[in-house]
């Protein structure tokens, strides 16, 4: 598995297409009501230290199959308030947690982060299981703040410290 910087128009466009799919964007929030960023906004995100975005590939291939990100990276306080992953090619199930694990390793080792936060919508059971598999600890609930199809849902809040992170095997 490889993590690839989103440094070319083709990867940026691919990531925007994946993030624009209803079964993906309904779980996301990029701030100010944006759930599905455009290629231009993704390009801007890649140019700011606030975000670390990577496409990921399956083992032994250069084919991008998803995108992972750390958002709201604060190097002064050594935190990222949000870690997220989207599997763009659904037939590669199981790769998103491993890609997230590799991105966490990058954040903790190369960026020197001490803490990474994450959240998921209460009804997104696969995401909850993925966060727990990565070692994230449940720290609270933000009530009725995420809307899907006109219904409010709670967000479940998690965090992970650098000392708690163990990279998942590449399988």
C-alpha positions, 0 to 999 in steps of 0.5 A: 500500500502506498500513500500518494500526495494529491499533487496532480490534477488527475488525483485531485479530480479523482478524490473530488469525484469520490468525495462527491458521491452521496454514499461518501459525502453524507458522512463528512463535514469540511466546514461551513456546510461543505460536505462535497469539496470541489477539485478547486477546494481540494487543490487549495486544501493541499496547499495549506498546512492545515490539511494533509491529504493522501490518495492510497493504493492497494498492495502491489499496485499504483491504482488509487482506490481512496483518500485519507486526510488529517484536517485542522492540523495545528503544528504549534499545539501538535494536534489534528482535530479530524482524521477521515478516510473514504474508500473510492473503489468499494471492491477494495474493502478493508484498505481504508483503516490501513491507509488511515493507520499509515497516515496516523503514523506519518502524522505522529512521526513526520509531523510530530503530532501528539493527538489526533481527533476523529468523529463519526455519525452515530449510525455509521457502525463500520466507521465506529469499528474502524476507529476502534480498530485504530485504537481511538478512544471514545471521548464524547458525543455531540448531539443532533449536529449532523443532518442526513436526509432531513434527520439529525444525528449525533456525532461520536467523538474520538481521540488517539495519542501518539503513545497509543498508536500502533500501525496496522499490518499491511496484510 
